[in-house]
Structure formats: structure tokens, C-alpha cells
């Protein structure tokens, strides 16, 4: 679910609202519409960024001609890149914890023995570079070059 224009971003928000946020929890009042729309917009922006992250990692793999050992290795690298992206987002301002969690994710991925460790480190560096570009741009979602 990627959205490129303002109109399609609105469509994503509506879909997310309908799919995930219309069900009320028992005994709770419904949220204000502004909060639901804000949460839906945030979710849609995150989906756009994840799509751009996917494109970024794919571009790095192709440009650097990384040996992913076939389609399965590339799919697992993409999932690993999303895990690292989540770690980077959760550990803002905590470099020690970030390093530890990224190292743990690398170790878990290395145990699967799908891709060489050098390839995983290259993808991790690319995800970090993408994250820094997004943070510098103010999370506008522009594709870094």
C-alpha cells in the first residue's frame, strides 16, 4: 500500500480508517475524528516510507551487485531491513541501545545462513543512510539520492 499523491494518500487514510479503526473497544467512547485522521495520516506516511525503504534496499542490492543467493535471500534481506528500520525508529537518541539491538538483529539473521554477513552489513549501512536522509529531510518522504 504505497501512496504517491495527496489524493491517494487520502485514499490510504480512508482504507486504514475503515479496516483498523472503526471497531470500538468494549466500554470506550469513540475517538474524535481529528485524532483518527491524524493517526491514519501517520500510518499512511509510514507505509510510504516503508515502500521507499524497499526501493532503496533493492537499488543498493542491484547497484552494488550484492550476492543475495537468489530471491529468497533478497526477500529475507528486505525483512531484515524493515527490522533495522524499526530499531532505528524506536531508539532515537539512544546510540548504545541502537548498536546492541542492530547487532542482535544481525546475529539472528546470520544464524539463518541465507546471505553472507558482508551483504547484511552493507544493507544495514544502507538502511542507516536512508534513515539519516529521512530524518534530515524532516520525514517528508522525499527519496534521497
C-alpha positions as CSV (number, residue, x, y, z in Angstrom):
1,X,0.0,0.0,0.0
2,X,2.1,2.9,-1.3
3,X,0.6,6.4,-2.0
4,X,2.4,8.9,-4.2
5,X,-0.1,11.8,-4.4
6,X,-2.1,13.7,-1.9
7,X,-5.3,12.2,-3.2
8,X,-4.0,8.6,-3.0
9,X,-2.7,9.4,0.5
10,X,-6.2,10.4,1.5
11,X,-7.5,7.1,0.0
12,X,-4.9,5.2,2.1
13,X,-6.1,7.1,5.2
14,X,-9.7,6.2,4.4
15,X,-8.8,2.5,3.9
16,X,-6.8,2.3,7.1
17,X,-9.6,4.0,9.0
18,X,-12.2,1.6,7.6
19,X,-10.1,-1.5,8.1
20,X,-8.5,-0.9,11.5
21,X,-10.0,2.0,13.4
22,X,-13.8,1.6,13.1
23,X,-14.0,-1.2,15.7
24,X,-14.6,0.2,19.1
25,X,-13.2,-1.4,22.2
26,X,-15.8,-2.5,24.6
27,X,-16.8,0.2,27.1
28,X,-14.8,3.0,25.4
29,X,-16.1,6.1,23.7
30,X,-15.1,6.6,20.0
31,X,-12.1,8.8,19.4
32,X,-12.5,12.3,18.0
33,X,-12.4,12.3,14.2
34,X,-9.3,14.6,14.1
35,X,-7.3,12.0,16.1
36,X,-8.4,9.2,13.8
37,X,-7.5,11.2,10.7
38,X,-4.1,12.2,12.3
39,X,-3.4,8.5,13.2
40,X,-4.4,7.4,9.7
41,X,-2.2,10.0,8.0
42,X,0.8,9.0,10.2
43,X,0.2,5.3,9.3
44,X,-0.1,6.2,5.6
45,X,3.2,8.2,5.7
46,X,4.9,5.3,7.4
47,X,3.7,3.0,4.7
48,X,5.0,5.3,2.0
49,X,8.4,5.4,3.8
50,X,8.5,1.6,4.0
51,X,7.8,1.4,0.3
52,X,10.7,3.8,-0.3
53,X,12.9,1.8,2.0
54,X,12.1,-1.3,0.0
55,X,13.1,0.6,-3.2
56,X,16.2,1.9,-1.6
57,X,17.4,-1.5,-0.5
58,X,16.6,-3.0,-3.8
59,X,18.6,-0.3,-5.5
60,X,21.6,-0.9,-3.3
61,X,21.5,-4.6,-3.9
62,X,21.3,-4.0,-7.7
63,X,23.9,-1.2,-7.9
64,X,26.5,-2.9,-5.7
65,X,25.7,-6.3,-7.3
66,X,25.3,-7.9,-3.9
67,X,25.0,-11.7,-3.9
68,X,21.7,-12.4,-2.2
69,X,21.7,-16.1,-3.1
70,X,18.5,-15.8,-5.1
71,X,15.1,-14.4,-4.5
72,X,14.7,-16.0,-1.0
73,X,17.8,-14.3,0.2
74,X,16.6,-10.9,-1.2
75,X,13.2,-11.3,0.5
76,X,14.8,-12.1,3.8
77,X,17.2,-9.1,3.4
78,X,14.2,-6.8,2.8
79,X,12.6,-8.1,6.0
80,X,15.8,-7.6,7.9
81,X,16.0,-4.0,6.5
82,X,12.5,-3.4,7.9
83,X,13.6,-4.8,11.3
84,X,16.6,-2.5,11.3
85,X,14.4,0.4,10.3
86,X,12.1,-0.3,13.2
87,X,15.0,-0.4,15.6
88,X,16.3,2.9,14.3
89,X,12.9,4.5,14.8
90,X,12.5,3.1,18.3
91,X,15.9,4.0,19.6
92,X,16.2,7.7,18.6
93,X,18.7,9.4,20.9
94,X,19.9,6.1,22.4
95,X,23.0,5.1,20.4
96,X,24.2,2.4,22.8
97,X,20.9,0.6,22.7
98,X,20.6,1.1,19.0
99,X,24.0,-0.6,18.4
100,X,23.1,-3.5,20.7
101,X,19.7,-4.1,19.0
102,X,21.1,-3.9,15.5
103,X,23.9,-6.3,16.4
104,X,21.3,-8.7,17.8
105,X,19.2,-8.5,14.6
106,X,22.3,-9.1,12.5
107,X,23.2,-12.2,14.7
108,X,19.7,-13.6,14.3
109,X,19.8,-13.1,10.6
110,X,23.3,-14.6,10.4
111,X,22.0,-17.8,12.1
112,X,19.6,-18.4,9.2
113,X,22.7,-18.6,7.0
114,X,20.9,-17.3,3.9
115,X,23.2,-14.5,2.9
116,X,26.9,-13.7,3.6
117,X,27.5,-11.4,6.6
118,X,29.2,-8.7,4.5
119,X,26.0,-8.4,2.4
120,X,24.0,-7.9,5.6
121,X,26.3,-5.3,6.9
122,X,26.1,-3.4,3.6
123,X,22.3,-3.4,3.7
124,X,22.4,-2.3,7.3
125,X,24.7,0.6,6.4
126,X,22.3,1.5,3.5
127,X,19.3,1.5,5.8
128,X,21.1,3.7,8.3
129,X,22.0,6.1,5.4
130,X,18.3,6.2,4.3
131,X,17.2,6.8,7.8
132,X,19.6,9.7,8.3
133,X,18.4,11.2,5.0
134,X,14.8,10.9,6.0
135,X,15.5,12.5,9.4
136,X,17.4,15.3,7.8
137,X,14.6,16.0,5.3
138,X,12.1,16.2,8.2
139,X,10.4,12.9,7.3
140,X,8.8,14.5,4.3
141,X,9.2,11.2,2.5
142,X,11.3,12.5,-0.4
143,X,13.5,9.8,-1.9
144,X,17.2,10.5,-1.1
145,X,19.6,10.3,-4.0
